[in-house]
Amino acid sequence: MTRGFSLYLDALRFLAAMVVFASHLGYERFTQGGMDWIRELNLGSDAVVVFFVLSGFVIAHTTFARDRGPGAYAQSRIARLYSVIVPALIVTLLLDIAGSALFPAAYDGWWYSGEAIGEQYVRALTFTTQVWGESMRVGTNGPFWSVAYEAWYYAGFGVAVFCRGATRWTLLGLMAIVAGPAILLLAPCWLLGVWLQQAMGRGLGGRLSQVSGWTLALAPFGVYALALAWQVPERLYVQTYLLLGETSPHSVLGFSDEFLWNFLIAGLMGAHFLGVHRLAQEARWIGPKGEAAIRWWAGATFSIYLFHYPILTFLHGLPGYDGSNSLHVLALAGATLAASLALAEVSERRLEAWKRIVGEAFGWVSGRWRVATGRSPEPARH
């Protein structure tokens, strides 16, 4: 992966997180209708699909390009997830308890699930909140749904790459049965990223002309705008409704209810990636300071994504907040973003520490397994 393309992926990751952030800020209770346009366009949900394609690409690159084995893969993926979800769940729980007690009116709505809190958090830690389209909300942390999807994609990819023969297919089959159709429906978006990484590694994109690169990089945005203007998402949703026997797609598929539209977005992003990959080969305009800034902001993307919603909900409940006052909205957005960045310092920016914790846990489990099975530890190799 070239430096230019790597920087592009980091910048895109951050921009997608900010689109999700802005989309949630656009809810009526936060901005009193001042940002209805972003809710009507549903840009936040579309940005999650971008995340899926991007994730598949990056995970494939770190796995294949760096020649990681199964142990290193599992350690990295587990550390990456839990480094943010554990702090995010703690913050969500604390803010929800305090906020629902201090500002009950701010938590009186569909956006807060205060029932069966223990089950919510156990299911969140085991990534089972979305199995079979359940759509279990974890307190006020609505964005957690996509993490529950992605964890299954990580696991399935690991099994597909590192297992062989009957073991591979048995494990993948069992995982599919547990995860259910809703999670599986968006897996092609994630796998498209994997395919793109492999195809680019074999030279796809590099053989394109510069004109083709610019066309592929820019045309998807035009197609996307036309699709929104022609109400393609709504039309595809109606087709899904009819395919399900005139049953609400969301009631059956949860957050995969727009899977047809999501496939189209993923395809457009795939074409865009190819074009940018071609153009980024010649990117020289970003200096060291620009690179450092992009890397720094991208290093807080996961934290911004998982922390912002509970913080928004809590802060908008403070006495005197007026969503129709633009200064109040700016203060709410700024404080939420600042808090998310601060929390990134104790979560994803401490990824190496989490990797050590996971590695030590692996070692402890391995030691207990050897004791239980009567196997002697392997001699150290020098």
Secondary structure, DSSP 8 states (H G I E B T S, - for coil): --HHHHHHHHHHHHHHHHHHHHHHHTSHHHHTTTTHHHHHHTHHHHHHHHHHHHHHHHHHIIIIITT--HHHHHHHHHHHHHHHHHHHHHHHHHHHHHHHHH-GGGG-STT-B-SSHHHHHHHHHTT-TTGGG----BBTBTTHHHHHHHHHHHHHHHHHHH--HHHHHHHHHHHHHHH-HHHHHTHHHHHHHHHHHHHHHTTTTTTS-HHHHHHHHHHHHHHHHHHHHTTHHHHHHHHHHHHTTS--HHHHHGGGTTHHHHHHHHHHHHHHHHHHHHHHTT-----HHHHHHHHHHHTTHHHHHHHHHHHHHHHHTSTT--TT-HHHHHHHHHHHHHHHHHHHTTTGGGHHHHHHHHHHHHHHHHHHHHHHHT--------
